[in-house]
Amino acid sequence: MIPVCHLDDLPAGESVRIDTAPPIAVFNADGEIYAIDDTCTHQDASLADGWLEGCLVECPLHAASFDLRTGMPTCLPARRAVRTHSVTVENGMIYVHHAAEEGNAA
C-alpha cells in the first residue's frame, strides 16, 4: 500500500499525483476516492492536471476523457484505457494499492 495523504487534505473535486513508477493520480470525485495511472494514453499529459466532472477526468492536453471507475476512455482522441488502482481509507489516511503489486491491469 502506498500512503497518499489524509482524506481532509484532498477536498471533493481535487486530485493529487503520487510519484510512483508509473505515476498515479488520486481523485476525490464527490467524496469517492479513485486512483488511475496519471499519464493519458493518447499523449504524455498528467491526468491529475485535468478537469474533473463527476467520475470523469478530462485530459488537459487534447480533451480525451476517462472514467475513473473503469479507466476506459469515453471519447477520442484516447483509444486505450488507463490502469485503475484500488484505494483504501484507514483512520482518515488514503492508501493506494498499486496494481502492479497486485498483478492487476485494467
GUMI-35266 format. One record per atom (N, C-alpha, C, O): residue in three letters; atom name; x, y, z. Coordinates in steps of 0.1 Angstrom, whole numbers. Layout:
<rs>
{residuo: ALA | atomo: CA | px: X | py: Y | pz: Z}
...
</rs>
This chain:
<rs>
{residuo: MET | atomo: N | px: 8 | py: -12 | pz: 0}
{residuo: MET | atomo: CA | px: 0 | py: 0 | pz: 0}
{residuo: MET | atomo: C | px: 9 | py: 12 | pz: 0}
{residuo: MET | atomo: O | px: 19 | py: 13 | pz: 7}
{residuo: ILE | atomo: N | px: 5 | py: 22 | pz: -8}
{residuo: ILE | atomo: CA | px: 12 | py: 35 | pz: -9}
{residuo: ILE | atomo: C | px: 4 | py: 46 | pz: -1}
{residuo: ILE | atomo: O | px: -8 | py: 48 | pz: -5}
{residuo: PRO | atomo: N | px: 9 | py: 52 | pz: 9}
{residuo: PRO | atomo: CA | px: 2 | py: 63 | pz: 16}
{residuo: PRO | atomo: C | px: 2 | py: 75 | pz: 6}
{residuo: PRO | atomo: O | px: 12 | py: 78 | pz: 0}
{residuo: VAL | atomo: N | px: -10 | py: 81 | pz: 6}
{residuo: VAL | atomo: CA | px: -12 | py: 93 | pz: -3}
{residuo: VAL | atomo: C | px: -12 | py: 106 | pz: 5}
{residuo: VAL | atomo: O | px: -3 | py: 114 | pz: 4}
{residuo: CYS | atomo: N | px: -23 | py: 107 | pz: 12}
{residuo: CYS | atomo: CA | px: -25 | py: 119 | pz: 21}
{residuo: CYS | atomo: C | px: -37 | py: 116 | pz: 30}
{residuo: CYS | atomo: O | px: -43 | py: 106 | pz: 28}
{residuo: HIS | atomo: N | px: -39 | py: 126 | pz: 39}
{residuo: HIS | atomo: CA | px: -51 | py: 125 | pz: 47}
{residuo: HIS | atomo: C | px: -63 | py: 128 | pz: 38}
{residuo: HIS | atomo: O | px: -62 | py: 137 | pz: 30}
{residuo: LEU | atomo: N | px: -74 | py: 122 | pz: 41}
{residuo: LEU | atomo: CA | px: -87 | py: 125 | pz: 34}
{residuo: LEU | atomo: C | px: -90 | py: 140 | pz: 34}
{residuo: LEU | atomo: O | px: -95 | py: 145 | pz: 24}
{residuo: ASP | atomo: N | px: -88 | py: 146 | pz: 46}
{residuo: ASP | atomo: CA | px: -91 | py: 160 | pz: 47}
{residuo: ASP | atomo: C | px: -83 | py: 169 | pz: 38}
{residuo: ASP | atomo: O | px: -86 | py: 180 | pz: 35}
{residuo: ASP | atomo: N | px: -71 | py: 164 | pz: 34}
{residuo: ASP | atomo: CA | px: -62 | py: 172 | pz: 25}
{residuo: ASP | atomo: C | px: -65 | py: 170 | pz: 10}
{residuo: ASP | atomo: O | px: -59 | py: 176 | pz: 2}
{residuo: LEU | atomo: N | px: -76 | py: 162 | pz: 7}
{residuo: LEU | atomo: CA | px: -80 | py: 160 | pz: -7}
{residuo: LEU | atomo: C | px: -95 | py: 164 | pz: -8}
{residuo: LEU | atomo: O | px: -103 | py: 154 | pz: -8}
{residuo: PRO | atomo: N | px: -98 | py: 176 | pz: -9}
{residuo: PRO | atomo: CA | px: -112 | py: 180 | pz: -10}
{residuo: PRO | atomo: C | px: -119 | py: 175 | pz: -22}
{residuo: PRO | atomo: O | px: -113 | py: 172 | pz: -32}
{residuo: ALA | atomo: N | px: -132 | py: 174 | pz: -22}
{residuo: ALA | atomo: CA | px: -140 | py: 170 | pz: -33}
{residuo: ALA | atomo: C | px: -137 | py: 179 | pz: -46}
{residuo: ALA | atomo: O | px: -135 | py: 191 | pz: -44}
{residuo: GLY | atomo: N | px: -135 | py: 172 | pz: -57}
{residuo: GLY | atomo: CA | px: -132 | py: 179 | pz: -69}
{residuo: GLY | atomo: C | px: -117 | py: 181 | pz: -72}
{residuo: GLY | atomo: O | px: -113 | py: 187 | pz: -82}
{residuo: GLU | atomo: N | px: -109 | py: 176 | pz: -62}
{residuo: GLU | atomo: CA | px: -94 | py: 178 | pz: -63}
{residuo: GLU | atomo: C | px: -87 | py: 165 | pz: -66}
{residuo: GLU | atomo: O | px: -93 | py: 154 | pz: -65}
{residuo: SER | atomo: N | px: -74 | py: 166 | pz: -70}
{residuo: SER | atomo: CA | px: -66 | py: 155 | pz: -73}
{residuo: SER | atomo: C | px: -52 | py: 157 | pz: -68}
{residuo: SER | atomo: O | px: -48 | py: 168 | pz: -65}
{residuo: VAL | atomo: N | px: -45 | py: 146 | pz: -67}
{residuo: VAL | atomo: CA | px: -31 | py: 147 | pz: -63}
{residuo: VAL | atomo: C | px: -23 | py: 136 | pz: -71}
{residuo: VAL | atomo: O | px: -29 | py: 125 | pz: -74}
{residuo: ARG | atomo: N | px: -11 | py: 139 | pz: -74}
{residuo: ARG | atomo: CA | px: -2 | py: 130 | pz: -82}
{residuo: ARG | atomo: C | px: 8 | py: 124 | pz: -72}
{residuo: ARG | atomo: O | px: 14 | py: 131 | pz: -64}
{residuo: ILE | atomo: N | px: 9 | py: 111 | pz: -73}
{residuo: ILE | atomo: CA | px: 20 | py: 104 | pz: -65}
{residuo: ILE | atomo: C | px: 30 | py: 99 | pz: -74}
{residuo: ILE | atomo: O | px: 27 | py: 93 | pz: -84}
{residuo: ASP | atomo: N | px: 43 | py: 101 | pz: -71}
{residuo: ASP | atomo: CA | px: 54 | py: 98 | pz: -79}
{residuo: ASP | atomo: C | px: 58 | py: 83 | pz: -77}
{residuo: ASP | atomo: O | px: 67 | py: 81 | pz: -69}
{residuo: THR | atomo: N | px: 51 | py: 74 | pz: -84}
{residuo: THR | atomo: CA | px: 55 | py: 60 | pz: -84}
{residuo: THR | atomo: C | px: 59 | py: 57 | pz: -98}
{residuo: THR | atomo: O | px: 60 | py: 66 | pz: -106}
{residuo: ALA | atomo: N | px: 62 | py: 45 | pz: -101}
{residuo: ALA | atomo: CA | px: 65 | py: 41 | pz: -115}
{residuo: ALA | atomo: C | px: 55 | py: 31 | pz: -120}
{residuo: ALA | atomo: O | px: 55 | py: 20 | pz: -115}
{residuo: PRO | atomo: N | px: 46 | py: 35 | pz: -128}
{residuo: PRO | atomo: CA | px: 43 | py: 48 | pz: -134}
{residuo: PRO | atomo: C | px: 36 | py: 57 | pz: -123}
{residuo: PRO | atomo: O | px: 31 | py: 52 | pz: -114}
{residuo: PRO | atomo: N | px: 36 | py: 70 | pz: -125}
{residuo: PRO | atomo: CA | px: 29 | py: 80 | pz: -116}
{residuo: PRO | atomo: C | px: 14 | py: 76 | pz: -116}
{residuo: PRO | atomo: O | px: 8 | py: 71 | pz: -125}
{residuo: ILE | atomo: N | px: 8 | py: 79 | pz: -104}
{residuo: ILE | atomo: CA | px: -6 | py: 76 | pz: -102}
{residuo: ILE | atomo: C | px: -13 | py: 89 | pz: -98}
{residuo: ILE | atomo: O | px: -8 | py: 97 | pz: -90}
{residuo: ALA | atomo: N | px: -25 | py: 91 | pz: -103}
{residuo: ALA | atomo: CA | px: -33 | py: 103 | pz: -100}
{residuo: ALA | atomo: C | px: -45 | py: 98 | pz: -91}
{residuo: ALA | atomo: O | px: -51 | py: 88 | pz: -94}
{residuo: VAL | atomo: N | px: -47 | py: 105 | pz: -80}
{residuo: VAL | atomo: CA | px: -57 | py: 101 | pz: -70}
{residuo: VAL | atomo: C | px: -67 | py: 113 | pz: -70}
{residuo: VAL | atomo: O | px: -63 | py: 124 | pz: -68}
{residuo: PHE | atomo: N | px: -80 | py: 109 | pz: -71}
{residuo: PHE | atomo: CA | px: -91 | py: 119 | pz: -72}
{residuo: PHE | atomo: C | px: -101 | py: 118 | pz: -62}
{residuo: PHE | atomo: O | px: -104 | py: 106 | pz: -57}
{residuo: ASN | atomo: N | px: -107 | py: 129 | pz: -57}
{residuo: ASN | atomo: CA | px: -118 | py: 129 | pz: -48}
{residuo: ASN | atomo: C | px: -130 | py: 133 | pz: -57}
{residuo: ASN | atomo: O | px: -132 | py: 145 | pz: -59}
{residuo: ALA | atomo: N | px: -138 | py: 124 | pz: -62}
{residuo: ALA | atomo: CA | px: -149 | py: 127 | pz: -70}
{residuo: ALA | atomo: C | px: -162 | py: 127 | pz: -62}
{residuo: ALA | atomo: O | px: -168 | py: 116 | pz: -60}
{residuo: ASP | atomo: N | px: -165 | py: 138 | pz: -56}
{residuo: ASP | atomo: CA | px: -177 | py: 140 | pz: -48}
{residuo: ASP | atomo: C | px: -177 | py: 130 | pz: -36}
{residuo: ASP | atomo: O | px: -187 | py: 124 | pz: -33}
{residuo: GLY | atomo: N | px: -166 | py: 129 | pz: -30}
{residuo: GLY | atomo: CA | px: -165 | py: 120 | pz: -18}
{residuo: GLY | atomo: C | px: -160 | py: 106 | pz: -20}
{residuo: GLY | atomo: O | px: -156 | py: 99 | pz: -11}
{residuo: GLU | atomo: N | px: -160 | py: 102 | pz: -33}
{residuo: GLU | atomo: CA | px: -155 | py: 89 | pz: -36}
{residuo: GLU | atomo: C | px: -140 | py: 90 | pz: -41}
{residuo: GLU | atomo: O | px: -137 | py: 99 | pz: -49}
{residuo: ILE | atomo: N | px: -131 | py: 82 | pz: -36}
{residuo: ILE | atomo: CA | px: -117 | py: 83 | pz: -39}
{residuo: ILE | atomo: C | px: -114 | py: 72 | pz: -50}
{residuo: ILE | atomo: O | px: -117 | py: 61 | pz: -49}
{residuo: TYR | atomo: N | px: -107 | py: 77 | pz: -61}
{residuo: TYR | atomo: CA | px: -103 | py: 68 | pz: -72}
{residuo: TYR | atomo: C | px: -88 | py: 71 | pz: -75}
{residuo: TYR | atomo: O | px: -83 | py: 82 | pz: -72}
{residuo: ALA | atomo: N | px: -82 | py: 60 | pz: -80}
{residuo: ALA | atomo: CA | px: -68 | py: 62 | pz: -84}
{residuo: ALA | atomo: C | px: -66 | py: 55 | pz: -98}
{residuo: ALA | atomo: O | px: -71 | py: 44 | pz: -100}
{residuo: ILE | atomo: N | px: -59 | py: 62 | pz: -107}
{residuo: ILE | atomo: CA | px: -56 | py: 57 | pz: -120}
{residuo: ILE | atomo: C | px: -42 | py: 61 | pz: -124}
{residuo: ILE | atomo: O | px: -36 | py: 69 | pz: -117}
{residuo: ASP | atomo: N | px: -36 | py: 54 | pz: -134}
{residuo: ASP | atomo: CA | px: -23 | py: 58 | pz: -139}
{residuo: ASP | atomo: C | px: -25 | py: 73 | pz: -143}
{residuo: ASP | atomo: O | px: -35 | py: 77 | pz: -149}
{residuo: ASP | atomo: N | px: -15 | py: 81 | pz: -140}
{residuo: ASP | atomo: CA | px: -16 | py: 95 | pz: -142}
{residuo: ASP | atomo: C | px: -14 | py: 99 | pz: -157}
{residuo: ASP | atomo: O | px: -18 | py: 110 | pz: -160}
{residuo: THR | atomo: N | px: -8 | py: 91 | pz: -165}
{residuo: THR | atomo: CA | px: -4 | py: 96 | pz: -179}
{residuo: THR | atomo: C | px: -15 | py: 92 | pz: -189}
{residuo: THR | atomo: O | px: -19 | py: 80 | pz: -189}
{residuo: CYS | atomo: N | px: -20 | py: 102 | pz: -196}
{residuo: CYS | atomo: CA | px: -30 | py: 99 | pz: -207}
{residuo: CYS | atomo: C | px: -25 | py: 89 | pz: -217}
{residuo: CYS | atomo: O | px: -13 | py: 90 | pz: -220}
{residuo: THR | atomo: N | px: -33 | py: 80 | pz: -221}
{residuo: THR | atomo: CA | px: -28 | py: 70 | pz: -231}
{residuo: THR | atomo: C | px: -28 | py: 76 | pz: -245}
{residuo: THR | atomo: O | px: -22 | py: 69 | pz: -254}
{residuo: HIS | atomo: N | px: -33 | py: 88 | pz: -247}
{residuo: HIS | atomo: CA | px: -32 | py: 94 | pz: -261}
{residuo: HIS | atomo: C | px: -18 | py: 101 | pz: -263}
{residuo: HIS | atomo: O | px: -12 | py: 99 | pz: -273}
{residuo: GLN | atomo: N | px: -14 | py: 108 | pz: -253}
{residuo: GLN | atomo: CA | px: -2 | py: 116 | pz: -253}
{residuo: GLN | atomo: C | px: 3 | py: 119 | pz: -239}
{residuo: GLN | atomo: O | px: -5 | py: 119 | pz: -230}
{residuo: ASP | atomo: N | px: 16 | py: 121 | pz: -237}
{residuo: ASP | atomo: CA | px: 21 | py: 124 | pz: -224}
{residuo: ASP | atomo: C | px: 15 | py: 136 | pz: -217}
{residuo: ASP | atomo: O | px: 20 | py: 147 | pz: -220}
{residuo: ALA | atomo: N | px: 5 | py: 134 | pz: -209}
{residuo: ALA | atomo: CA | px: -1 | py: 146 | pz: -202}
{residuo: ALA | atomo: C | px: -5 | py: 140 | pz: -188}
{residuo: ALA | atomo: O | px: -10 | py: 129 | pz: -187}
{residuo: SER | atomo: N | px: -4 | py: 148 | pz: -178}
{residuo: SER | atomo: CA | px: -8 | py: 144 | pz: -164}
{residuo: SER | atomo: C | px: -23 | py: 145 | pz: -163}
{residuo: SER | atomo: O | px: -28 | py: 156 | pz: -164}
{residuo: LEU | atomo: N | px: -29 | py: 134 | pz: -160}
{residuo: LEU | atomo: CA | px: -44 | py: 135 | pz: -158}
{residuo: LEU | atomo: C | px: -47 | py: 142 | pz: -144}
{residuo: LEU | atomo: O | px: -58 | py: 147 | pz: -143}
{residuo: ALA | atomo: N | px: -38 | py: 142 | pz: -135}
{residuo: ALA | atomo: CA | px: -40 | py: 149 | pz: -122}
{residuo: ALA | atomo: C | px: -42 | py: 164 | pz: -125}
{residuo: ALA | atomo: O | px: -48 | py: 171 | pz: -117}
{residuo: ASP | atomo: N | px: -37 | py: 169 | pz: -136}
{residuo: ASP | atomo: CA | px: -38 | py: 183 | pz: -140}
{residuo: ASP | atomo: C | px: -51 | py: 185 | pz: -148}
{residuo: ASP | atomo: O | px: -53 | py: 197 | pz: -152}
{residuo: GLY | atomo: N | px: -59 | py: 175 | pz: -151}
{residuo: GLY | atomo: CA | px: -71 | py: 176 | pz: -159}
{residuo: GLY | atomo: C | px: -82 | py: 181 | pz: -151}
{residuo: GLY | atomo: O | px: -81 | py: 185 | pz: -140}
{residuo: TRP | atomo: N | px: -94 | py: 181 | pz: -158}
{residuo: TRP | atomo: CA | px: -106 | py: 187 | pz: -152}
{residuo: TRP | atomo: C | px: -115 | py: 175 | pz: -148}
{residuo: TRP | atomo: O | px: -117 | py: 166 | pz: -156}
{residuo: LEU | atomo: N | px: -120 | py: 176 | pz: -136}
{residuo: LEU | atomo: CA | px: -128 | py: 165 | pz: -130}
{residuo: LEU | atomo: C | px: -143 | py: 169 | pz: -130}
{residuo: LEU | atomo: O | px: -146 | py: 180 | pz: -126}
{residuo: GLU | atomo: N | px: -151 | py: 161 | pz: -136}
{residuo: GLU | atomo: CA | px: -166 | py: 163 | pz: -136}
{residuo: GLU | atomo: C | px: -172 | py: 149 | pz: -132}
{residuo: GLU | atomo: O | px: -172 | py: 140 | pz: -141}
{residuo: GLY | atomo: N | px: -178 | py: 149 | pz: -121}
{residuo: GLY | atomo: CA | px: -183 | py: 136 | pz: -116}
{residuo: GLY | atomo: C | px: -172 | py: 125 | pz: -116}
{residuo: GLY | atomo: O | px: -162 | py: 128 | pz: -109}
{residuo: CYS | atomo: N | px: -174 | py: 114 | pz: -122}
{residuo: CYS | atomo: CA | px: -164 | py: 103 | pz: -123}
{residuo: CYS | atomo: C | px: -156 | py: 104 | pz: -135}
{residuo: CYS | atomo: O | px: -150 | py: 94 | pz: -139}
{residuo: LEU | atomo: N | px: -156 | py: 115 | pz: -142}
{residuo: LEU | atomo: CA | px: -148 | py: 116 | pz: -154}
{residuo: LEU | atomo: C | px: -137 | py: 126 | pz: -153}
{residuo: LEU | atomo: O | px: -139 | py: 137 | pz: -146}
{residuo: VAL | atomo: N | px: -125 | py: 123 | pz: -158}
{residuo: VAL | atomo: CA | px: -114 | py: 133 | pz: -158}
{residuo: VAL | atomo: C | px: -111 | py: 136 | pz: -173}
{residuo: VAL | atomo: O | px: -110 | py: 126 | pz: -181}
{residuo: GLU | atomo: N | px: -110 | py: 148 | pz: -176}
{residuo: GLU | atomo: CA | px: -106 | py: 153 | pz: -190}
{residuo: GLU | atomo: C | px: -91 | py: 156 | pz: -190}
{residuo: GLU | atomo: O | px: -87 | py: 164 | pz: -182}
{residuo: CYS | atomo: N | px: -84 | py: 150 | pz: -200}
{residuo: CYS | atomo: CA | px: -70 | py: 153 | pz: -201}
{residuo: CYS | atomo: C | px: -68 | py: 168 | pz: -205}
{residuo: CYS | atomo: O | px: -76 | py: 173 | pz: -213}
{residuo: PRO | atomo: N | px: -58 | py: 175 | pz: -199}
{residuo: PRO | atomo: CA | px: -56 | py: 189 | pz: -202}
{residuo: PRO | atomo: C | px: -50 | py: 192 | pz: -215}
{residuo: PRO | atomo: O | px: -50 | py: 203 | pz: -220}
{residuo: LEU | atomo: N | px: -45 | py: 181 | pz: -222}
{residuo: LEU | atomo: CA | px: -38 | py: 184 | pz: -235}
{residuo: LEU | atomo: C | px: -47 | py: 184 | pz: -247}
{residuo: LEU | atomo: O | px: -48 | py: 193 | pz: -254}
{residuo: HIS | atomo: N | px: -55 | py: 173 | pz: -249}
{residuo: HIS | atomo: CA | px: -64 | py: 172 | pz: -261}
{residuo: HIS | atomo: C | px: -78 | py: 168 | pz: -257}
{residuo: HIS | atomo: O | px: -86 | py: 164 | pz: -266}
{residuo: ALA | atomo: N | px: -82 | py: 170 | pz: -245}
{residuo: ALA | atomo: CA | px: -96 | py: 168 | pz: -240}
{residuo: ALA | atomo: C | px: -101 | py: 153 | pz: -241}
{residuo: ALA | atomo: O | px: -113 | py: 151 | pz: -241}
{residuo: ALA | atomo: N | px: -92 | py: 143 | pz: -242}
{residuo: ALA | atomo: CA | px: -96 | py: 129 | pz: -240}
{residuo: ALA | atomo: C | px: -102 | py: 128 | pz: -226}
{residuo: ALA | atomo: O | px: -97 | py: 135 | pz: -217}
{residuo: SER | atomo: N | px: -112 | py: 120 | pz: -224}
{residuo: SER | atomo: CA | px: -119 | py: 118 | pz: -211}
{residuo: SER | atomo: C | px: -118 | py: 104 | pz: -207}
{residuo: SER | atomo: O | px: -120 | py: 95 | pz: -215}
{residuo: PHE | atomo: N | px: -116 | py: 102 | pz: -194}
{residuo: PHE | atomo: CA | px: -115 | py: 88 | pz: -189}
{residuo: PHE | atomo: C | px: -125 | py: 86 | pz: -177}
{residuo: PHE | atomo: O | px: -127 | py: 96 | pz: -169}
{residuo: ASP | atomo: N | px: -131 | py: 75 | pz: -176}
{residuo: ASP | atomo: CA | px: -140 | py: 71 | pz: -165}
{residuo: ASP | atomo: C | px: -131 | py: 66 | pz: -153}
{residuo: ASP | atomo: O | px: -123 | py: 57 | pz: -155}
{residuo: LEU | atomo: N | px: -131 | py: 73 | pz: -142}
{residuo: LEU | atomo: CA | px: -123 | py: 70 | pz: -130}
{residuo: LEU | atomo: C | px: -126 | py: 56 | pz: -125}
{residuo: LEU | atomo: O | px: -117 | py: 49 | pz: -119}
{residuo: ARG | atomo: N | px: -138 | py: 51 | pz: -127}
{residuo: ARG | atomo: CA | px: -142 | py: 38 | pz: -121}
{residuo: ARG | atomo: C | px: -136 | py: 27 | pz: -129}
{residuo: ARG | atomo: O | px: -133 | py: 16 | pz: -123}
{residuo: THR | atomo: N | px: -135 | py: 28 | pz: -142}
{residuo: THR | atomo: CA | px: -130 | py: 17 | pz: -151}
{residuo: THR | atomo: C | px: -117 | py: 20 | pz: -158}
{residuo: THR | atomo: O | px: -110 | py: 11 | pz: -162}
{residuo: GLY | atomo: N | px: -113 | py: 33 | pz: -159}
{residuo: GLY | atomo: CA | px: -101 | py: 36 | pz: -167}
{residuo: GLY | atomo: C | px: -104 | py: 38 | pz: -182}
{residuo: GLY | atomo: O | px: -95 | py: 41 | pz: -189}
{residuo: MET | atomo: N | px: -116 | py: 34 | pz: -186}
{residuo: MET | atomo: CA | px: -119 | py: 34 | pz: -200}
{residuo: MET | atomo: C | px: -121 | py: 49 | pz: -205}
{residuo: MET | atomo: O | px: -126 | py: 57 | pz: -199}
{residuo: PRO | atomo: N | px: -116 | py: 51 | pz: -218}
{residuo: PRO | atomo: CA | px: -118 | py: 64 | pz: -224}
{residuo: PRO | atomo: C | px: -132 | py: 65 | pz: -228}
{residuo: PRO | atomo: O | px: -139 | py: 56 | pz: -232}
{residuo: THR | atomo: N | px: -137 | py: 78 | pz: -227}
{residuo: THR | atomo: CA | px: -151 | py: 80 | pz: -230}
{residuo: THR | atomo: C | px: -153 | py: 88 | pz: -243}
{residuo: THR | atomo: O | px: -164 | py: 90 | pz: -249}
{residuo: CYS | atomo: N | px: -141 | py: 93 | pz: -249}
{residuo: CYS | atomo: CA | px: -142 | py: 100 | pz: -261}
{residuo: CYS | atomo: C | px: -128 | py: 100 | pz: -268}
{residuo: CYS | atomo: O | px: -118 | py: 97 | pz: -261}
{residuo: LEU | atomo: N | px: -127 | py: 103 | pz: -280}
{residuo: LEU | atomo: CA | px: -114 | py: 104 | pz: -287}
{residuo: LEU | atomo: C | px: -108 | py: 117 | pz: -283}
{residuo: LEU | atomo: O | px: -115 | py: 126 | pz: -278}
{residuo: PRO | atomo: N | px: -95 | py: 118 | pz: -284}
{residuo: PRO | atomo: CA | px: -86 | py: 110 | pz: -292}
{residuo: PRO | atomo: C | px: -80 | py: 98 | pz: -284}
{residuo: PRO | atomo: O | px: -74 | py: 90 | pz: -291}
{residuo: ALA | atomo: N | px: -83 | py: 96 | pz: -272}
{residuo: ALA | atomo: CA | px: -78 | py: 84 | pz: -265}
{residuo: ALA | atomo: C | px: -85 | py: 72 | pz: -269}
{residuo: ALA | atomo: O | px: -98 | py: 72 | pz: -271}
{residuo: ARG | atomo: N | px: -78 | py: 61 | pz: -271}
{residuo: ARG | atomo: CA | px: -84 | py: 48 | pz: -275}
{residuo: ARG | atomo: C | px: -82 | py: 37 | pz: -265}
{residuo: ARG | atomo: O | px: -89 | py: 27 | pz: -265}
{residuo: ARG | atomo: N | px: -72 | py: 39 | pz: -257}
{residuo: ARG | atomo: CA | px: -68 | py: 28 | pz: -247}
{residuo: ARG | atomo: C | px: -71 | py: 33 | pz: -233}
{residuo: ARG | atomo: O | px: -71 | py: 45 | pz: -230}
{residuo: ALA | atomo: N | px: -75 | py: 23 | pz: -225}
{residuo: ALA | atomo: CA | px: -78 | py: 26 | pz: -211}
{residuo: ALA | atomo: C | px: -65 | py: 29 | pz: -203}
{residuo: ALA | atomo: O | px: -54 | py: 25 | pz: -206}
{residuo: VAL | atomo: N | px: -67 | py: 36 | pz: -192}
{residuo: VAL | atomo: CA | px: -56 | py: 38 | pz: -182}
{residuo: VAL | atomo: C | px: -59 | py: 27 | pz: -171}
{residuo: VAL | atomo: O | px: -70 | py: 23 | pz: -169}
{residuo: ARG | atomo: N | px: -48 | py: 23 | pz: -165}
{residuo: ARG | atomo: CA | px: -49 | py: 13 | pz: -154}
{residuo: ARG | atomo: C | px: -56 | py: 19 | pz: -142}
{residuo: ARG | atomo: O | px: -52 | py: 31 | pz: -138}
{residuo: THR | atomo: N | px: -64 | py: 12 | pz: -135}
{residuo: THR | atomo: CA | px: -70 | py: 17 | pz: -123}
{residuo: THR | atomo: C | px: -63 | py: 10 | pz: -111}
{residuo: THR | atomo: O | px: -57 | py: -1 | pz: -113}
{residuo: HIS | atomo: N | px: -64 | py: 16 | pz: -99}
{residuo: HIS | atomo: CA | px: -58 | py: 11 | pz: -87}
{residuo: HIS | atomo: C | px: -68 | py: 11 | pz: -76}
{residuo: HIS | atomo: O | px: -76 | py: 20 | pz: -75}
{residuo: SER | atomo: N | px: -68 | py: 1 | pz: -67}
{residuo: SER | atomo: CA | px: -77 | py: 0 | pz: -56}
{residuo: SER | atomo: C | px: -72 | py: 11 | pz: -46}
{residuo: SER | atomo: O | px: -61 | py: 14 | pz: -44}
{residuo: VAL | atomo: N | px: -82 | py: 16 | pz: -38}
{residuo: VAL | atomo: CA | px: -80 | py: 26 | pz: -28}
{residuo: VAL | atomo: C | px: -86 | py: 22 | pz: -15}
{residuo: VAL | atomo: O | px: -97 | py: 16 | pz: -15}
{residuo: THR | atomo: N | px: -79 | py: 24 | pz: -4}
{residuo: THR | atomo: CA | px: -84 | py: 22 | pz: 9}
{residuo: THR | atomo: C | px: -82 | py: 35 | pz: 17}
{residuo: THR | atomo: O | px: -72 | py: 42 | pz: 16}
{residuo: VAL | atomo: N | px: -92 | py: 37 | pz: 26}
{residuo: VAL | atomo: CA | px: -91 | py: 48 | pz: 35}
{residuo: VAL | atomo: C | px: -92 | py: 42 | pz: 49}
{residuo: VAL | atomo: O | px: -102 | py: 36 | pz: 53}
{residuo: GLU | atomo: N | px: -81 | py: 44 | pz: 57}
{residuo: GLU | atomo: CA | px: -80 | py: 38 | pz: 70}
{residuo: GLU | atomo: C | px: -76 | py: 49 | pz: 80}
{residuo: GLU | atomo: O | px: -66 | py: 56 | pz: 78}
{residuo: ASN | atomo: N | px: -84 | py: 51 | pz: 90}
{residuo: ASN | atomo: CA | px: -81 | py: 62 | pz: 100}
{residuo: ASN | atomo: C | px: -78 | py: 75 | pz: 94}
{residuo: ASN | atomo: O | px: -70 | py: 83 | pz: 98}
{residuo: GLY | atomo: N | px: -86 | py: 78 | pz: 83}
{residuo: GLY | atomo: CA | px: -85 | py: 91 | pz: 77}
{residuo: GLY | atomo: C | px: -74 | py: 93 | pz: 67}
{residuo: GLY | atomo: O | px: -72 | py: 103 | pz: 61}
{residuo: MET | atomo: N | px: -66 | py: 82 | pz: 65}
{residuo: MET | atomo: CA | px: -55 | py: 82 | pz: 55}
{residuo: MET | atomo: C | px: -59 | py: 75 | pz: 43}
{residuo: MET | atomo: O | px: -64 | py: 64 | pz: 44}
{residuo: ILE | atomo: N | px: -55 | py: 81 | pz: 31}
{residuo: ILE | atomo: CA | px: -58 | py: 74 | pz: 18}
{residuo: ILE | atomo: C | px: -46 | py: 66 | pz: 15}
{residuo: ILE | atomo: O | px: -34 | py: 71 | pz: 15}
{residuo: TYR | atomo: N | px: -48 | py: 53 | pz: 11}
{residuo: TYR | atomo: CA | px: -38 | py: 44 | pz: 6}
{residuo: TYR | atomo: C | px: -42 | py: 39 | pz: -8}
{residuo: TYR | atomo: O | px: -53 | py: 36 | pz: -11}
{residuo: VAL | atomo: N | px: -32 | py: 38 | pz: -17}
{residuo: VAL | atomo: CA | px: -34 | py: 32 | pz: -30}
{residuo: VAL | atomo: C | px: -27 | py: 18 | pz: -30}
{residuo: VAL | atomo: O | px: -16 | py: 17 | pz: -26}
{residuo: HIS | atomo: N | px: -34 | py: 9 | pz: -35}
{residuo: HIS | atomo: CA | px: -28 | py: -5 | pz: -38}
{residuo: HIS | atomo: C | px: -24 | py: -5 | pz: -52}
{residuo: HIS | atomo: O | px: -32 | py: -6 | pz: -61}
{residuo: HIS | atomo: N | px: -11 | py: -4 | pz: -54}
{residuo: HIS | atomo: CA | px: -5 | py: -3 | pz: -68}
{residuo: HIS | atomo: C | px: -9 | py: -16 | pz: -75}
{residuo: HIS | atomo: O | px: -5 | py: -27 | pz: -71}
{residuo: ALA | atomo: N | px: -15 | py: -14 | pz: -87}
{residuo: ALA | atomo: CA | px: -20 | py: -26 | pz: -95}
{residuo: ALA | atomo: C | px: -8 | py: -35 | pz: -99}
{residuo: ALA | atomo: O | px: -10 | py: -47 | pz: -99}
{residuo: ALA | atomo: N | px: 3 | py: -30 | pz: -101}
{residuo: ALA | atomo: CA | px: 15 | py: -38 | pz: -105}
{residuo: ALA | atomo: C | px: 19 | py: -47 | pz: -94}
{residuo: ALA | atomo: O | px: 23 | py: -59 | pz: -96}
{residuo: GLU | atomo: N | px: 17 | py: -43 | pz: -81}
{residuo: GLU | atomo: CA | px: 20 | py: -52 | pz: -70}
{residuo: GLU | atomo: C | px: 10 | py: -63 | pz: -68}
{residuo: GLU | atomo: O | px: 13 | py: -73 | pz: -63}
{residuo: GLU | atomo: N | px: -3 | py: -60 | pz: -73}
{residuo: GLU | atomo: CA | px: -13 | py: -70 | pz: -71}
{residuo: GLU | atomo: C | px: -15 | py: -79 | pz: -83}
{residuo: GLU | atomo: O | px: -22 | py: -89 | pz: -83}
{residuo: GLY | atomo: N | px: -7 | py: -75 | pz: -94}
{residuo: GLY | atomo: CA | px: -9 | py: -83 | pz: -107}
{residuo: GLY | atomo: C | px: -21 | py: -79 | pz: -114}
{residuo: GLY | atomo: O | px: -25 | py: -87 | pz: -123}
{residuo: ASN | atomo: N | px: -27 | py: -68 | pz: -112}
{residuo: ASN | atomo: CA | px: -39 | py: -64 | pz: -118}
{residuo: ASN | atomo: C | px: -36 | py: -54 | pz: -130}
{residuo: ASN | atomo: O | px: -26 | py: -46 | pz: -129}
{residuo: ALA | atomo: N | px: -44 | py: -55 | pz: -140}
{residuo: ALA | atomo: CA | px: -42 | py: -45 | pz: -151}
{residuo: ALA | atomo: C | px: -56 | py: -42 | pz: -156}
{residuo: ALA | atomo: O | px: -64 | py: -52 | pz: -159}
{residuo: ALA | atomo: N | px: -59 | py: -30 | pz: -159}
{residuo: ALA | atomo: CA | px: -73 | py: -26 | pz: -164}
{residuo: ALA | atomo: C | px: -72 | py: -26 | pz: -179}
{residuo: ALA | atomo: O | px: -82 | py: -23 | pz: -185}
</rs>
